[in-house]
Amino acid sequence: MNRHESRDAGQDLRTEESTADLVIRGHALKREGRIEEAFNAFNRAVELDVDSPEAWKGLAQILAE
Protein backbone atom coordinates (compact mmCIF):
# COMPACT_ATOMS: atom_id res chain seq x y z
CA MET A 1 0.00 0.00 0.00
CA ASN A 2 1.47 3.37 -0.95
CA ARG A 3 0.85 6.65 0.87
CA HIS A 4 -1.93 7.62 -1.55
CA GLU A 5 -4.01 4.54 -0.81
CA SER A 6 -6.34 4.49 2.11
CA ARG A 7 -6.31 1.59 4.57
CA ASP A 8 -10.05 1.96 4.85
CA ALA A 9 -12.34 3.21 2.09
CA GLY A 10 -13.89 5.75 4.46
CA GLN A 11 -10.60 7.06 5.85
CA ASP A 12 -9.56 10.59 4.95
CA LEU A 13 -6.17 10.48 3.21
CA ARG A 14 -5.09 13.64 5.01
CA THR A 15 -4.89 11.70 8.26
CA GLU A 16 -1.79 10.00 6.85
CA GLU A 17 0.05 13.28 6.35
CA SER A 18 3.30 13.52 8.26
CA THR A 19 4.52 16.40 10.35
CA ALA A 20 7.13 17.13 7.68
CA ASP A 21 4.43 17.26 4.97
CA LEU A 22 2.43 19.73 7.04
CA VAL A 23 5.46 21.94 7.73
CA ILE A 24 6.30 22.03 4.02
CA ARG A 25 2.68 22.86 3.20
CA GLY A 26 2.64 25.57 5.87
CA HIS A 27 5.69 27.27 4.36
CA ALA A 28 4.21 27.08 0.85
CA LEU A 29 0.89 28.52 2.01
CA LYS A 30 2.66 31.31 3.89
CA ARG A 31 4.63 32.25 0.76
CA GLU A 32 1.34 32.44 -1.14
CA GLY A 33 -0.10 34.78 1.49
CA ARG A 34 -2.60 32.17 2.71
CA ILE A 35 -1.80 32.87 6.34
CA GLU A 36 -4.81 31.25 8.01
CA GLU A 37 -4.28 28.03 6.08
CA ALA A 38 -0.56 28.12 6.86
CA PHE A 39 -1.36 28.58 10.55
CA ASN A 40 -3.68 25.55 10.40
CA ALA A 41 -0.98 23.42 8.74
CA PHE A 42 1.66 24.36 11.32
CA ASN A 43 -0.81 23.93 14.16
CA ARG A 44 -1.76 20.45 12.96
CA ALA A 45 1.95 19.57 12.65
CA VAL A 46 2.45 20.59 16.29
CA GLU A 47 -0.55 18.49 17.30
CA LEU A 48 0.98 15.46 15.58
CA ASP A 49 4.48 16.01 16.95
CA VAL A 50 4.75 18.34 19.91
CA ASP A 51 8.56 17.93 19.83
CA SER A 52 8.98 19.18 16.24
CA PRO A 53 11.07 22.37 16.30
CA GLU A 54 10.24 23.05 12.64
CA ALA A 55 6.51 22.97 13.33
CA TRP A 56 6.84 25.23 16.38
CA LYS A 57 9.08 27.66 14.49
CA GLY A 58 6.61 27.94 11.60
CA LEU A 59 3.73 28.49 14.02
CA ALA A 60 5.71 31.08 16.00
CA GLN A 61 6.67 33.01 12.86
CA ILE A 62 3.03 33.29 11.85
CA LEU A 63 1.98 34.41 15.31
CA ALA A 64 4.79 37.00 15.42
CA GLU A 65 3.63 38.70 12.23
All heavy atoms as an XYZ file, in Angstrom:
515
protein
N       0.842     -1.173      0.000
C       0.000      0.000      0.000
C       0.890      1.240      0.000
O       1.763      1.369      0.823
C      -0.873     -0.029      1.267
C      -1.734      1.170      1.402
S      -2.796      1.204      2.890
C      -3.277     -0.456      3.113
N       0.682      2.145     -0.944
C       1.470      3.370     -0.951
C       0.754      4.466     -0.175
O      -0.359      4.294      0.279
C       1.807      3.813     -2.392
C       0.597      4.266     -3.173
O      -0.299      4.909     -2.640
N       0.564      3.933     -4.443
N       1.406      5.605      0.000
C       0.846      6.647      0.868
C      -0.418      7.267      0.323
O      -1.127      7.953      1.038
C       1.903      7.698      1.183
C       2.053      8.790      0.187
C       3.167      9.688      0.654
N       2.625     10.828      1.329
C       2.794     12.069      0.954
N       3.527     12.357     -0.079
N       2.280     13.055      1.623
N      -0.726      7.047     -0.964
C      -1.930      7.620     -1.551
C      -3.132      6.689     -1.434
O      -4.235      7.066     -1.766
C      -1.681      7.995     -3.009
C      -0.624      9.044     -3.147
N      -0.812     10.346     -2.769
C       0.652      8.964     -3.582
C       0.289     11.030     -2.978
N       1.200     10.207     -3.473
N      -2.918      5.482     -0.981
C      -4.006      4.539     -0.806
C      -4.489      4.588      0.631
O      -3.710      4.718      1.562
C      -3.543      3.124     -1.119
C      -3.184      2.912     -2.565
C      -2.659      1.511     -2.794
O      -3.315      0.562     -2.353
O      -1.594      1.382     -3.391
N      -5.764      4.475      0.775
C      -6.340      4.486      2.110
C      -6.416      3.066      2.643
O      -6.685      2.125      1.921
C      -7.749      5.097      2.036
O      -8.377      5.012      3.270
N      -6.169      2.906      3.941
C      -6.307      1.594      4.567
C      -7.765      1.198      4.654
O      -8.107      0.045      4.699
C      -5.702      1.631      5.965
C      -4.214      1.736      5.956
C      -3.653      1.596      7.353
N      -2.229      1.714      7.283
C      -1.544      2.730      7.754
N      -2.155      3.710      8.350
N      -0.244      2.763      7.635
N      -8.609      2.171      4.711
C     -10.048      1.960      4.846
C     -10.723      2.883      3.848
O     -10.364      4.041      3.738
C     -10.458      2.296      6.285
C     -11.937      2.162      6.526
O     -12.708      2.858      5.843
O     -12.317      1.384      7.408
N     -11.692      2.408      3.133
C     -12.340      3.208      2.092
C     -12.905      4.505      2.636
O     -12.948      5.507      1.935
C     -13.447      2.397      1.419
N     -13.313      4.548      3.888
C     -13.886      5.754      4.462
C     -12.876      6.658      5.132
O     -13.211      7.733      5.597
N     -11.615      6.270      5.154
C     -10.597      7.057      5.849
C     -10.166      8.243      4.999
O      -9.938      8.125      3.811
C      -9.388      6.168      6.145
C      -8.294      6.883      6.893
C      -7.120      5.962      7.173
O      -7.117      4.816      6.733
N      -6.138      6.468      7.859
N     -10.031      9.394      5.627
C      -9.556     10.588      4.949
C      -8.059     10.460      4.735
O      -7.309     10.225      5.677
C      -9.882     11.799      5.820
C      -9.543     13.124      5.163
O      -8.888     13.143      4.115
O      -9.938     14.147      5.725
N      -7.592     10.630      3.508
C      -6.172     10.478      3.208
C      -5.316     11.487      3.964
O      -4.163     11.233      4.250
C      -5.924     10.619      1.710
C      -6.422      9.472      0.846
C      -6.181      9.779     -0.621
C      -5.766      8.170      1.222
N      -5.864     12.636      4.311
C      -5.088     13.644      5.014
C      -4.641     13.174      6.393
O      -3.700     13.700      6.942
C      -5.876     14.946      5.142
C      -6.062     15.634      3.799
C      -6.763     16.942      3.945
N      -8.042     16.739      4.608
C      -8.702     17.664      5.273
N      -8.212     18.866      5.394
N      -9.858     17.409      5.835
N      -5.289     12.188      6.952
C      -4.889     11.704      8.265
C      -3.529     11.013      8.199
O      -2.897     10.829      9.224
C      -5.925     10.736      8.861
O      -6.073      9.618      7.997
C      -7.253     11.421      9.084
N      -3.080     10.656      7.005
C      -1.786      9.998      6.849
C      -0.664     10.988      6.581
O       0.472     10.593      6.392
C      -1.864      8.964      5.730
C      -2.786      7.826      6.072
C      -2.764      6.734      5.030
O      -1.745      6.596      4.337
O      -3.765      6.034      4.919
N      -0.971     12.277      6.573
C       0.055     13.283      6.348
C       1.028     13.317      7.517
O       0.628     13.245      8.666
C      -0.596     14.667      6.230
C      -0.587     15.188      4.850
C      -1.262     16.535      4.760
O      -2.036     16.911      5.639
O      -0.992     17.183      3.757
N       2.285     13.462      7.207
C       3.297     13.516      8.258
C       3.492     14.953      8.725
O       3.068     15.910      8.071
C       4.623     12.964      7.738
O       5.210     13.877      6.827
N       4.179     15.072      9.841
C       4.521     16.395     10.351
C       5.337     17.157      9.316
O       5.086     18.340      9.073
C       5.309     16.266     11.670
O       4.498     15.554     12.603
C       5.680     17.609     12.231
N       6.293     16.483      8.697
C       7.134     17.135      7.684
C       6.294     17.636      6.512
O       6.522     18.748      6.014
C       8.216     16.178      7.189
N       5.316     16.839      6.059
C       4.428     17.260      4.974
C       3.681     18.538      5.357
O       3.539     19.458      4.554
C       3.390     16.181      4.654
C       3.975     14.934      4.035
O       5.047     15.006      3.414
O       3.336     13.861      4.171
N       3.193     18.576      6.589
C       2.431     19.730      7.043
C       3.305     20.970      7.176
O       2.868     22.080      6.846
C       1.749     19.412      8.369
C       0.580     18.427      8.247
C       0.250     17.823      9.601
C      -0.629     19.116      7.644
N       4.533     20.809      7.627
C       5.457     21.941      7.728
C       5.767     22.488      6.334
O       5.735     23.708      6.111
C       6.742     21.541      8.487
C       7.811     22.617      8.369
C       6.421     21.264      9.953
N       6.033     21.610      5.402
C       6.301     22.031      4.019
C       5.091     22.765      3.454
O       5.218     23.821      2.829
C       6.686     20.818      3.148
C       8.064     20.309      3.562
C       6.652     21.175      1.663
C       8.412     18.945      3.004
N       3.903     22.212      3.675
C       2.678     22.856      3.199
C       2.502     24.218      3.857
O       2.130     25.195      3.197
C       1.453     21.989      3.478
C       0.168     22.716      3.080
C      -1.055     21.920      3.317
N      -1.069     20.836      2.363
C      -1.720     19.703      2.556
N      -2.386     19.499      3.658
N      -1.705     18.772      1.645
N       2.766     24.297      5.161
C       2.639     25.573      5.875
C       3.523     26.646      5.273
O       3.087     27.786      5.074
N       4.778     26.296      4.972
C       5.688     27.272      4.363
C       5.200     27.703      2.984
O       5.247     28.892      2.642
C       7.102     26.711      4.277
C       7.799     26.661      5.595
N       8.066     27.773      6.356
C       8.285     25.609      6.297
C       8.681     27.422      7.467
N       8.823     26.107      7.464
N       4.715     26.756      2.194
C       4.212     27.080      0.853
C       2.995     27.999      0.941
O       2.895     28.984      0.198
C       3.863     25.799      0.102
N       2.092     27.681      1.846
C       0.895     28.517      2.012
C       1.264     29.919      2.491
O       0.693     30.918      2.032
C      -0.078     27.855      2.987
C      -0.758     26.584      2.478
C      -1.397     25.823      3.628
C      -1.789     26.930      1.409
N       2.213     30.001      3.392
C       2.659     31.307      3.893
C       3.235     32.150      2.762
O       2.933     33.338      2.635
C       3.687     31.116      5.002
C       4.117     32.406      5.640
C       5.117     32.156      6.745
C       5.648     33.475      7.258
N       6.859     33.323      8.014
N       4.062     31.526      1.905
C       4.634     32.246      0.755
C       3.548     32.765     -0.176
O       3.709     33.812     -0.793
C       5.587     31.340     -0.023
C       6.961     31.230      0.576
C       7.951     30.574     -0.376
N       7.545     29.257     -0.822
C       7.752     28.119     -0.157
N       8.364     28.146      1.009
N       7.359     26.965     -0.643
N       2.449     32.033     -0.271
C       1.336     32.439     -1.135
C       0.429     33.470     -0.468
O      -0.542     33.914     -1.062
C       0.504     31.212     -1.519
C       1.227     30.236     -2.413
C       0.416     28.976     -2.672
O      -0.739     28.880     -2.218
O       0.962     28.077     -3.327
N       0.719     33.812      0.780
C      -0.097     34.777      1.493
C      -1.349     34.184      2.112
O      -2.217     34.909      2.586
N      -1.430     32.865      2.150
C      -2.596     32.173      2.710
C      -2.301     31.854      4.177
O      -2.106     30.724      4.567
C      -2.885     30.932      1.872
C      -3.251     31.292      0.437
C      -3.190     30.138     -0.517
N      -4.085     29.064     -0.177
C      -4.143     27.916     -0.839
N      -3.357     27.714     -1.887
N      -4.961     26.977     -0.467
N      -2.286     32.927      4.966
C      -1.798     32.869      6.339
C      -2.649     31.976      7.234
O      -2.109     31.189      8.021
C      -1.690     34.297      6.923
C      -0.778     35.178      6.049
C      -1.201     34.264      8.369
C       0.604     34.618      5.813
N      -3.947     32.081      7.146
C      -4.807     31.252      8.006
C      -4.612     29.767      7.713
O      -4.522     28.946      8.637
C      -6.273     31.631      7.834
C      -7.189     30.907      8.799
C      -8.622     31.396      8.745
O      -8.873     32.515      8.274
O      -9.492     30.624      9.191
N      -4.512     29.430      6.442
C      -4.283     28.028      6.077
C      -2.890     27.567      6.508
O      -2.711     26.421      6.948
C      -4.458     27.837      4.568
C      -5.898     28.003      4.114
C      -5.990     28.050      2.603
O      -5.847     29.151      2.039
O      -6.167     26.971      2.007
N      -1.906     28.454      6.407
C      -0.557     28.124      6.862
C      -0.563     27.889      8.364
O       0.034     26.918      8.849
C       0.408     29.256      6.497
N      -1.239     28.756      9.099
C      -1.363     28.577     10.546
C      -1.948     27.209     10.862
O      -1.441     26.488     11.728
C      -2.231     29.683     11.149
C      -2.544     29.449     12.596
C      -1.672     29.871     13.584
C      -3.701     28.783     12.969
C      -1.954     29.636     14.926
C      -3.993     28.549     14.303
C      -3.113     28.976     15.284
N      -3.023     26.843     10.159
C      -3.675     25.553     10.402
C      -2.738     24.386     10.118
O      -2.742     23.392     10.852
C      -4.953     25.431      9.580
C      -6.036     26.368     10.063
O      -6.050     26.788     11.220
N      -6.938     26.732      9.176
N      -1.929     24.489      9.067
C      -0.983     23.416      8.736
C       0.081     23.284      9.829
O       0.364     22.172     10.288
C      -0.323     23.686      7.379
N       0.657     24.406     10.251
C       1.662     24.357     11.317
C       1.049     23.878     12.629
O       1.663     23.092     13.354
C       2.309     25.725     11.522
C       3.229     26.139     10.410
C       3.041     27.346      9.758
C       4.291     25.342     10.024
C       3.890     27.745      8.742
C       5.154     25.729      9.008
C       4.945     26.939      8.362
N      -0.144     24.338     12.926
C      -0.812     23.932     14.163
C      -1.069     22.429     14.174
O      -0.847     21.753     15.178
C      -2.106     24.713     14.336
C      -2.671     24.593     15.716
O      -1.975     24.800     16.704
N      -3.952     24.262     15.808
N      -1.516     21.887     13.052
C      -1.756     20.446     12.957
C      -0.436     19.677     13.099
O      -0.392     18.619     13.737
C      -2.436     20.101     11.630
C      -2.704     18.635     11.435
C      -3.744     18.114     12.407
N      -3.930     16.688     12.199
C      -3.950     15.785     13.169
N      -3.864     16.153     14.412
N      -4.098     14.508     12.891
N       0.640     20.216     12.521
C       1.948     19.574     12.648
C       2.369     19.512     14.117
O       2.883     18.495     14.572
C       2.990     20.335     11.821
N       2.127     20.575     14.858
C       2.447     20.589     16.286
C       1.588     19.575     17.039
O       2.069     18.884     17.940
C       2.276     22.011     16.866
C       2.285     21.998     18.385
C       3.367     22.932     16.334
N       0.327     19.478     16.656
C      -0.553     18.493     17.300
C      -0.038     17.074     17.082
O      -0.112     16.236     17.983
C      -1.980     18.607     16.763
C      -2.709     19.849     17.210
C      -4.060     20.003     16.536
O      -4.369     19.241     15.588
O      -4.814     20.895     16.949
N       0.474     16.801     15.886
C       0.979     15.461     15.576
C       2.313     15.168     16.248
O       2.584     14.032     16.624
C       1.137     15.284     14.055
C      -0.137     15.177     13.244
C       0.213     15.092     11.755
C      -0.955     13.980     13.672
N       3.158     16.195     16.360
C       4.484     16.006     16.947
C       4.855     17.239     17.753
O       5.429     18.192     17.237
C       5.513     15.754     15.851
C       6.910     15.491     16.402
O       7.076     15.455     17.643
O       7.833     15.324     15.588
N       4.520     17.199     19.023
C       4.753     18.340     19.906
C       6.242     18.652     20.061
O       6.609     19.761     20.443
C       4.062     18.114     21.269
C       4.784     17.068     22.078
C       3.908     19.402     22.034
N       7.111     17.732     19.715
C       8.555     17.930     19.832
C       9.221     18.385     18.531
O      10.448     18.415     18.454
C       9.227     16.636     20.316
C       8.805     16.264     21.720
O       8.642     17.185     22.549
O       8.633     15.065     21.994
N       8.422     18.761     17.528
C       8.978     19.182     16.244
C       9.365     20.664     16.280
O       8.500     21.538     16.282
C       7.962     18.960     15.121
O       8.405     19.593     13.942
N      10.677     20.958     16.285
C      11.075     22.369     16.301
C      10.661     23.112     15.030
O      10.335     24.300     15.085
C      12.593     22.317     16.442
C      12.996     20.939     16.077
C      11.808     20.060     16.315
N      10.631     22.405     13.898
C      10.241     23.049     12.638
C       8.776     23.486     12.674
O       8.425     24.564     12.203
C      10.472     22.111     11.444
C      11.915     21.768     11.202
C      12.401     20.586     12.044
O      11.583     19.943     12.745
O      13.607     20.318     12.010
N       7.929     22.639     13.233
C       6.507     22.967     13.333
C       6.296     24.148     14.278
O       5.548     25.082     13.965
C       5.714     21.751     13.804
N       6.967     24.127     15.427
C       6.836     25.230     16.383
C       7.380     26.526     15.797
O       6.804     27.602     15.997
C       7.564     24.906     17.684
C       6.779     24.017     18.584
C       7.039     22.715     18.893
C       5.590     24.360     19.317
N       6.088     22.232     19.761
C       5.189     23.223     20.039
C       4.825     25.526     19.416
C       4.061     23.205     20.849
C       3.707     25.516     20.221
C       3.335     24.365     20.941
N       8.491     26.456     15.080
C       9.079     27.662     14.491
C       8.135     28.278     13.464
O       7.928     29.489     13.455
C      10.424     27.329     13.842
C      11.101     28.542     13.256
C      12.455     28.184     12.641
C      13.085     29.410     12.008
N      14.348     29.085     11.349
N       7.555     27.428     12.599
C       6.614     27.940     11.604
C       5.407     28.586     12.269
O       4.960     29.669     11.864
N       4.883     27.947     13.292
C       3.733     28.488     14.022
C       4.112     29.809     14.691
O       3.375     30.796     14.604
C       3.266     27.457     15.045
C       1.932     27.711     15.717
C       0.798     27.793     14.717
C       1.651     26.591     16.722
N       5.268     29.864     15.324
C       5.705     31.085     16.003
C       5.908     32.238     15.025
O       5.552     33.384     15.330
C       7.000     30.809     16.761
N       6.451     31.951     13.856
C       6.671     33.006     12.862
C       5.351     33.609     12.413
O       5.257     34.817     12.233
C       7.450     32.457     11.674
C       8.898     32.186     11.987
C       9.624     31.486     10.865
O       9.028     30.802     10.033
N      10.939     31.649     10.834
N       4.345     32.772     12.254
C       3.029     33.290     11.849
C       2.427     34.138     12.963
O       1.899     35.212     12.722
C       2.102     32.132     11.466
C       2.596     31.532     10.171
C       0.648     32.601     11.388
C       1.613     30.878      9.309
N       2.540     33.664     14.186
C       1.980     34.406     15.305
C       2.714     35.719     15.560
O       2.125     36.681     16.049
C       1.999     33.541     16.567
C       1.049     32.336     16.538
C       1.299     31.437     17.744
C      -0.398     32.782     16.475
N       3.996     35.791     15.208
C       4.786     36.998     15.420
C       4.485     38.096     14.398
O       4.790     39.253     14.628
C       6.275     36.663     15.393
N       3.892     37.716     13.301
C       3.628     38.705     12.233
C       2.357     39.463     12.459
O       1.470     39.102     13.108
C       3.581     38.005     10.875
C       4.916     37.451     10.500
C       4.916     36.714      9.174
O       3.856     36.530      8.564
O       6.002     36.317      8.752
